Amino acid sequence: MANAASGMAVHDDCKLKFLELKAKRTYRYIIYKIEEKQKQVVVEKLGEPTDSYEAFTASLPADECRYAVYDFDFVTEENCQKSKIVFIAWSPDTSKVRSKMIYASSKDRFRRELDGIQIELQATDPTEMGLDVIVSRST
């Protein structure tokens, strides 16, 4: 099923890996990329459950767009352990205009395929998706 706006399909593996992250916590994060030649979104990288947020952000390319999902653990003011799944549309200012347009036009359809996202961020530089931003959106 292609997206009418951009023509991008979503590879089954994208949904399967997301379900594993959500249900089994098999991964800390998933980075997705659009393969323009195949016209589909595919899994680019899977983060180990022990990986840090810094390892996740370091995995995002500095000058290319990506979609990412991060399983964010935190402790509430009531001292309860919680977890939220964060969707990040990474679109750095230095990426190509064509790439930004394709990612922007495909985002909503791709995001709908991933049932269970609790926080959504659009980031053009690392400060827009810092841990402080996620913490403020989590509570």
N, C-alpha and C positions, 0 to 999 in steps of 0.2 A: 504494500500500500504506500504509494508515494504521496507526499504532501503537495497539494495543489500550488501552494505559494512558491516552493523552492524545488519540488520534484525529488526531495530526499526521502528515501525509505529508512526504516530503522531495523538494523540487523537483530535477529532473535536473541543473540548473545547479550545484547545491551540490556534487554529486559530480564533475562535469566540471571545475569551477574548482579543486577540491581536487587532482584528478589532474594538472592543469597546474602547480600549485604543487609537487607532489611530484616529478613526472618532469622538467618543463622549467624549474622555478624561475622561472616567469613572474611570480609574485607573492611578496611578502614575507609578507603575511598576508591572511586572509579573515575578514570579520565576517559572521556569519549572524544573522538574526532570525526569529522566528516571526510569520507573518501570521495572526492569529487568525481573520479573516473567511474566508480561503481555507483555513484549517486546514493550513498547510504551512510548512516551514522554507525560507527563501529567502536568497540572497546579498544582503547589504546594502552591503558595501563591499569593494573589492579594493585592497591596498596595493602600490605600486610596489616592484620589487626593491631599489631604493636607499633606501627608507623606513627610518627608525630605529625602535627599540623604543619610544621616547618618542612618535613619531608614531602608532604602533599603539595604545598605551595611551590617548592623547588622543582616539582615534577611538571608544573605548567610551563610551557614554552614562553619566553619573554616577548616574542614577536609573532605569535600565531594564536588564533582563536581556538577555544576548546569549550566543551561542556564538562562539568564535573559534579560528582555527588560525594559528599563527605558525611560520615557518621560521627556527629559531634556529641561527646559525653561531657556532662557538666553536673555540678552540685548546686541545688537551689538554696535560697536563703534559709529554708526549713531543713536543710541538710539532707535532702533527698537526691539520690543518684538518678539522673535523667539522661535521655539521649534524644537528639533530634537529627533528622536527615536533611541536609542542606544541599540545595541545587545551586550551582554557580555557573553563570554564563560568562566565561572569561573572554574578553574582547579587548586586548591591549591596544593602546593608541597607535603603536608602531606596526600593527598587523595591516595587511593589504585591505584596501577598501572592498574589493570583491569578496574576500573571505568574511569580512564583517557583515556584509549584506546577506550572504548565504547563511551564516550562523544566526543572524537576527531573524530572517524569514523562516527558518526551520525550528527555532527554539520552542515556540508554544506547542507545536505538534509533538515534538520529541518529549518535552516536559510532561505532557499528558500521558505518554506511554509509561511513565515511571510513577505508579500509584503509591503514594505514601510520602511524598516530599512535604516537609513541614515549613521550611524556610527557603525563600528564593532570593538570590543576590545577582546583580549585574555588576561586573567589575571590569574596569579598564586599567587599573593598576593595583598592586598588592595592598595598598592601604584601604581600598574599598571592600576588601574581604578579609581584613585582619580578624584575629580572634576576638578583639574587643567589639567589632561590629556584629559578629555572630552571637556573642554573649548578650549584647543589648537586644537583639532580635529574638532571643530564646526565652526571655523572661517576660 
